[in-house]
Amino acid sequence: MKKIISAVLATWMGAVLATSATAADLVLKFGHVGKPGSLFDLSANEFARIANAKLAGKAEVQVFGSSQLGKDKELLQKLKLGQKKEEEMKKIISAVLATWMGAVLATSATAADLVLKFGHVGKPGSLFDLSANEFAKIANAKLAGKAEVQVFGSSQLGKDKELLQKLKLGQIHFSLPSSVMSSVADEFGVFEMPYIIQNRDHMKRVQQGLGDTFQKAAESKGYHILAYWENGFRHITNNTRAINVPSDLQGIKLRTPKGAWRVKMFKLYGANPTPMSFSEVFTALQTGVIDGQENPYAQIASAKFQEVQKYLSITGHVYTPGYLLTSKSGFEKLPADVQSALREAATEAQAFVYSTAARLEGELLAVIKDAGVAVNTADKAAFIAASKPIYDDYASSVKGGSELIAKVQKAAN
């Protein structure tokens, strides 16, 4: 805390004190580099509040953050230009300072000691968004001020691969990847096999029976899975034609996630797969850079793809889990009681995720239909028949791939 106070004092010493032209109106400008909500920002505004109460109209402290009045060196230079201020004002400021320092200490003591950032790519109202916020609510109640989970959606902290990198660097604490995990470790590619997951109960059994396999794969790359959540069953939208059988995809430029197996699958079906970050898809559809995309209803509706797409074909070609992911080494450094609270919250949130996902499937299909999108149910048997080569490829090219496919399929019963 001494270091924090020293830093705050350094900024205060770099503040700009300037007076107005009239004797009855003395304006004291406080410049700092802190962003809204930062400790600098909160501290400076608390100082101003206390000072203005004591000044009682003799003068007014006005705060200008976010480098509005200059960066640190510029503020120091501006301070030198204003050093010949009235001695009376120096005494007033000195009197306020002791009270202000106490307020800073009190504020810091009551705030969460540890902020845990959770970054994801989901739009507001998406299943990712709802899931992450539910986890934060449960976790923060359990943490009781020891730490605070803060959620940043809509790719605010980066796209999927950037978030994975930031986990390793310790810049964030949680992310919610889905398909991209197939590019992290080969084992996750099994979920890219078309129609391999039948329903949510099947996925629960896979988690129970094979969870250690996927955890080991994640940890070998420096990550740790706290819980298995959901992205969902994926369906195809496009602006060219309704998709009934794989051959209907011939020549369609279709956005896919940046995972090798999804690209291979849609090439096999005859499409022209185009890997692209989720945050870029709406504009690409709107401008005709791509013809279509494939996602669960929750992602389609929350991203408003129904506004720029003509056809929705219910294929359910892939079920993609969502992984509540953290850094293995970073998580292990957290206090034991914080780790325990986060594990409990992650597990408890899973029931909410699955029930919400099931509810959204019906509600959001109606939203898409109401937007004027033509909806058809594709020939599932035709897609399954066309998918055998992708299974063969995975079985032959991934070590233990054949056995992993068999274990996942066995868990369906």
C-alpha positions in Angstrom: 0.0 0.0 0.0 2.9 2.3 0.6 4.0 1.9 -3.0 0.4 2.7 -4.2 0.3 5.8 -2.0 3.8 6.9 -3.2 2.6 6.5 -6.8 -0.5 8.5 -6.1 1.5 11.2 -4.3 3.9 11.4 -7.3 0.9 12.0 -9.6 -0.5 14.6 -7.2 2.9 16.4 -7.1 2.7 16.5 -10.9 -0.8 18.1 -10.8 -1.4 21.4 -12.4 -2.5 24.3 -10.1 -3.9 27.2 -12.0 -5.9 30.3 -10.8 -8.6 32.1 -12.7 -8.5 35.8 -13.4 -11.0 36.8 -10.7 -10.2 36.9 -6.9 -13.5 35.4 -6.0 -13.1 32.3 -8.1 -9.9 30.3 -7.7 -9.8 27.1 -9.9 -7.2 24.5 -9.1 -6.6 22.0 -11.9 -5.5 18.5 -11.0 -4.1 16.6 -14.0 -3.2 12.9 -14.0 -2.7 10.0 -16.5 -5.2 7.5 -14.9 -8.1 6.1 -16.8 -11.7 6.2 -15.5 -12.1 3.7 -12.7 -8.3 3.5 -12.0 -6.9 4.0 -8.5 -5.4 7.3 -9.7 -8.9 8.4 -10.9 -10.7 7.3 -7.7 -8.0 8.9 -5.5 -7.9 12.2 -7.3 -11.7 12.6 -7.3 -11.9 11.7 -3.6 -9.2 14.3 -2.9 -11.2 16.9 -4.9 -14.4 16.1 -3.0 -12.7 16.5 0.5 -10.8 19.6 -0.6 -13.8 21.4 -2.1 -15.8 20.8 1.1 -13.0 22.3 3.2 -12.4 25.2 0.7 -16.1 26.2 1.0 -16.1 28.3 -2.1 -12.7 30.0 -1.6 -11.5 27.8 -4.5 -12.4 24.7 -6.4 -10.3 21.6 -7.3 -11.2 20.3 -10.8 -9.8 16.9 -11.9 -8.6 16.1 -15.5 -7.7 12.4 -15.9 -6.7 10.3 -18.9 -3.8 12.6 -19.8 -6.2 15.4 -20.8 -3.8 18.0 -19.6 -0.6 16.1 -20.7 1.5 13.1 -19.9 3.6 12.8 -16.8 6.6 14.8 -18.0 4.3 17.5 -19.4 2.5 17.7 -16.1 5.7 18.2 -14.2 6.7 21.0 -16.6 3.4 22.6 -16.2 3.7 22.3 -12.4 7.0 24.3 -12.6 5.3 27.1 -14.4 2.8 27.4 -11.6 5.1 27.1 -8.5 4.7 30.7 -7.4 1.1 30.2 -6.2 -0.1 31.8 -3.0 1.3 30.5 0.3 -2.3 30.4 1.7 -3.3 27.8 -0.9 -0.3 25.6 -0.1 -1.4 25.5 3.5 -5.0 24.6 2.5 -3.7 21.8 0.2 -1.4 20.5 3.0 -4.3 20.4 5.4 -6.5 18.4 3.0 -3.7 16.0 2.1 -3.7 14.1 5.4 -7.5 13.5 5.2 -7.2 12.5 1.5 -4.5 9.9 2.2 -6.7 8.4 4.9 -9.5 8.1 2.3 -7.2 6.4 -0.2 -6.2 3.8 2.4 -9.8 3.2 3.4 -10.9 2.8 -0.2 -8.1 0.4 -1.0 -8.8 -1.7 2.1 -12.4 -2.2 1.2 -11.8 -2.9 -2.5 -11.1 -6.5 -3.8 -7.4 -7.2 -3.3 -7.3 -9.2 -6.6 -9.1 -8.5 -9.9 -9.5 -11.5 -12.1 -10.2 -10.6 -15.7 -12.4 -12.9 -17.8 -12.2 -12.2 -21.6 -14.4 -13.8 -24.2 -15.7 -13.1 -27.8 -19.4 -13.4 -27.2 -21.8 -10.6 -27.9 -24.2 -9.2 -25.3 -27.0 -11.7 -24.8 -25.1 -14.6 -26.3 -24.7 -17.9 -24.3 -21.0 -17.0 -23.7 -22.1 -13.6 -22.3 -24.8 -15.1 -20.0 -22.5 -17.9 -18.9 -19.5 -15.7 -18.0 -21.7 -13.3 -16.1 -23.4 -16.1 -14.1 -20.0 -17.5 -13.2 -18.8 -14.1 -12.1 -21.9 -13.6 -10.0 -21.5 -17.0 -8.2 -17.7 -16.6 -7.9 -17.8 -13.1 -6.4 -20.4 -14.1 -3.8 -18.1 -17.0 -2.7 -15.0 -14.8 -2.8 -16.6 -12.2 -0.5 -14.1 -9.4 -1.4 -10.9 -11.5 -1.4 -11.0 -11.2 -5.2 -13.3 -10.0 -7.9 -14.1 -11.6 -11.3 -14.6 -8.9 -14.0 -16.1 -10.0 -17.4 -15.1 -8.4 -20.7 -17.0 -9.7 -23.7 -17.3 -8.8 -27.4 -13.5 -9.4 -27.9 -12.7 -6.3 -25.8 -9.5 -8.0 -24.5 -8.8 -9.8 -27.8 -9.9 -12.4 -30.2 -9.7 -16.2 -29.3 -6.0 -16.7 -30.1 -5.0 -13.4 -28.5 -6.9 -14.4 -25.3 -5.1 -17.7 -25.2 -1.8 -15.9 -25.4 -2.8 -13.4 -22.7 -3.7 -16.3 -20.4 -0.1 -17.6 -20.7 1.3 -14.1 -20.1 -0.9 -13.6 -17.1 -2.6 -10.5 -18.6 -6.0 -12.1 -18.1 -7.2 -15.0 -15.8 -10.0 -16.7 -17.7 -11.1 -17.1 -21.3 -13.9 -19.2 -23.0 -12.5 -20.8 -26.1 -14.4 -23.3 -28.2 -13.5 -24.5 -31.7 -10.1 -22.9 -31.4 -9.0 -25.5 -28.9 -8.6 -28.0 -31.8 -5.6 -25.9 -32.8 -4.2 -26.0 -29.3 -4.0 -29.8 -28.9 -5.1 -32.6 -31.3 -7.3 -34.3 -28.7 -9.8 -31.4 -28.9 -10.2 -32.1 -32.6 -12.4 -35.0 -31.8 -15.2 -32.6 -31.1 -14.8 -31.3 -34.7 -16.0 -34.7 -36.0 -19.4 -34.2 -37.6 -22.3 -35.5 -35.4 -20.1 -37.2 -32.9 -21.9 -35.6 -29.9 -25.6 -36.5 -29.9 -26.9 -34.3 -27.1 -26.0 -32.6 -23.8 -26.4 -35.8 -21.8 -23.9 -37.4 -24.1 -21.5 -34.5 -23.6 -21.8 -34.9 -19.8 -20.8 -38.5 -20.1 -17.9 -37.7 -22.3 -16.8 -35.1 -19.7 -17.1 -37.7 -16.9 -15.3 -40.5 -18.7 -12.7 -38.6 -20.7 -12.3 -35.4 -18.7 -8.8 -36.4 -17.6 -7.7 -36.9 -21.2 -8.7 -33.4 -22.2 -7.3 -31.9 -19.0 -4.0 -33.5 -19.6 -3.9 -32.2 -23.2 -4.7 -28.7 -22.0 -2.1 -28.8 -19.2 0.6 -30.0 -21.6 0.1 -26.6 -23.4 0.1 -24.6 -20.2 -3.7 -24.3 -19.6 -6.1 -25.7 -17.1 -9.8 -26.4 -17.7 -12.0 -25.3 -14.8 -15.3 -26.5 -16.4 -16.9 -27.7 -19.6 -19.6 -25.3 -20.7 -21.2 -24.9 -24.1 -21.1 -23.1 -27.5 -23.7 -25.4 -28.9 -25.0 -27.3 -32.0 -24.0 -25.5 -35.1 -26.1 -24.6 -38.2 -25.4 -23.0 -41.5 -26.6 -19.6 -42.7 -25.9 -18.1 -46.1 -27.2 -15.7 -48.9 -27.0 -18.1 -51.8 -29.4 -21.0 -51.3 -31.0 -23.3 -48.8 -28.6 -26.2 -47.8 -30.3 -29.6 -47.8 -27.4 -31.9 -48.7 -23.6 -31.4 -48.7 -23.4 -30.7 -52.5 -25.6 -27.6 -51.9 -22.5 -26.0 -50.3 -20.6 -26.2 -53.6 -18.7 -23.0 -54.2 -20.2 -21.1 -51.2 -17.6 -19.0 -49.3 -18.3 -20.0 -45.7 -16.7 -18.4 -42.7 -15.3 -21.0 -40.2 -13.4 -20.7 -37.0 -9.6 -21.0 -37.2 -9.4 -24.7 -36.7 -8.0 -27.2 -39.2 -10.6 -29.8 -38.9 -13.6 -27.5 -39.6 -11.8 -26.2 -42.7 -11.2 -29.8 -43.9 -14.8 -30.8 -43.2 -16.3 -28.0 -45.3 -13.8 -28.5 -48.1 -14.9 -32.1 -48.1 -18.5 -30.9 -48.5 -17.6 -28.7 -51.4 -17.7 -25.3 -49.8 -14.9 -22.7 -49.9 -14.2 -22.4 -46.1 -12.7 -19.0 -45.0 -11.3 -18.9 -41.5 -12.1 -15.6 -39.8 -12.4 -14.1 -36.3 -15.9 -14.0 -35.0 -15.8 -10.2 -34.5 -15.2 -9.7 -38.2 -18.1 -11.9 -39.5 -21.0 -9.5 -39.5 -19.2 -6.9 -41.7 -17.9 -9.6 -44.0 -21.5 -10.9 -44.5 -22.9 -7.5 -44.9 -20.4 -6.5 -47.6 -20.4 -9.9 -49.4 -16.9 -10.8 -48.6 -18.3 -14.1 -47.5 -21.6 -15.8 -48.4 -22.4 -17.5 -45.1 -21.2 -18.8 -41.8 -22.0 -21.6 -39.3 -22.7 -21.2 -35.6 -25.2 -22.1 -32.8 -28.4 -20.1 -32.7 -27.2 -18.1 -29.6 -24.2 -16.8 -31.6 -26.2 -16.2 -34.8 -28.9 -14.2 -33.0 -26.8 -12.2 -30.6 -24.5 -11.1 -33.4 -27.6 -10.2 -35.5 -26.5 -12.3 -38.5 -30.2 -12.7 -39.3 -30.1 -9.1 -40.5 -27.6 -10.0 -43.2 -28.5 -13.6 -44.1 -31.3 -15.1 -46.2 -31.2 -18.8 -45.4 -30.8 -20.8 -42.2 -30.3 -24.6 -42.7 -30.7 -26.6 -39.6 -27.8 -29.1 -39.9 -26.5 -29.5 -36.3 -23.3 -30.7 -37.9 -21.0 -30.1 -35.0 -21.5 -29.7 -31.2 -18.8 -27.4 -29.8 -18.1 -27.3 -26.1 -17.0 -24.1 -24.4 -14.1 -24.5 -22.1 -13.7 -22.3 -19.0 -10.0 -22.0 -19.3 -7.2 -20.5 -17.2 -3.4 -20.6 -17.1 -2.2 -23.7 -15.2 0.7 -21.9 -13.6 -1.2 -18.7 -12.9 -4.1 -20.5 -11.3 -1.8 -22.5 -9.0 -0.3 -19.2 -7.7 -3.7 -18.0 -6.4 -4.4 -18.5 -2.7 -5.9 -21.9 -2.0 -9.3 -20.5 -0.8 -9.6 -18.4 -4.0 -8.9 -21.5 -6.1 -11.5 -23.4 -4.2 -14.1 -20.7 -4.6 -13.5 -20.5 -8.4 -13.6 -24.2 -8.9 -16.9 -24.4 -7.1 -18.4 -21.5 -9.0 -17.3 -23.0 -12.4 -19.0 -26.3 -11.6 -22.1 -24.7 -10.2 -22.4 -22.5 -13.3 -22.5 -25.5 -15.6 -26.2 -26.3 -14.8 -27.1 -22.7 -15.6 -25.2 -23.0 -18.9 -26.9 -26.2 -20.1 -30.4 -25.1 -19.1 -30.0 -21.6 -20.6 -28.6 -23.2 -23.8 -31.7 -25.5 -24.1 -34.0 -22.5 -23.6 -32.3 -20.3 -26.1 -32.4 -22.9 -28.8 -36.2 -22.5 -29.1 -36.4 -18.8 -28.4 -33.7 -17.8 -30.8 -34.8 -19.9 -33.7 -38.0 -18.0 -33.5 -36.1 -14.7 -33.4 -34.2 -15.7 -36.6 -37.4 -16.8 -38.3 -39.2 -13.6 -37.4 -36.4 -11.6 -39.0 -37.5 -13.1 -42.4 -34.8 -15.7 -42.7 -36.0 -18.8 -44.7 -35.5 -21.9 -42.5 -35.1 -25.5 -43.6 -34.1 -28.8 -42.0 -31.2 -30.4 -43.8 -30.8 -34.1 -44.7 -28.8 -35.2 -41.6 -28.2 -38.7 -43.1 -26.7 -37.3 -46.2 -24.2 -35.2 -44.2 -23.3 -38.1 -42.0 -22.6 -40.3 -45.0 -20.4 -37.6 -46.5 -18.4 -37.2 -43.3 -16.7 -40.6 -43.1 -13.4 -39.3 -44.8 -12.9 -36.7 -42.0 -13.2 -39.4 -39.4 -10.7 -41.6 -41.3 -8.3 -38.6 -41.6 -8.5 -37.9 -37.8 -8.1 -41.6 -36.9 -5.0 -42.0 -39.1 -3.2 -38.7 -38.5 -3.7 -38.1 -34.8 -2.0 -40.4 -32.3 -4.7 -42.3 -30.5 -7.3 -40.7 -32.7 -9.1 -43.9 -33.5 -9.4 -44.9 -29.9 -10.6 -41.5 -28.8 -13.3 -41.5 -31.5 -14.5 -44.9 -30.3 -14.6 -43.8 -26.6 -16.6 -40.7 -27.4 -19.0 -42.6 -29.6 -19.4 -45.3 -26.9 -20.4 -42.7 -24.3 -23.5 -41.9 -26.4 -25.2 -45.0 -25.1 
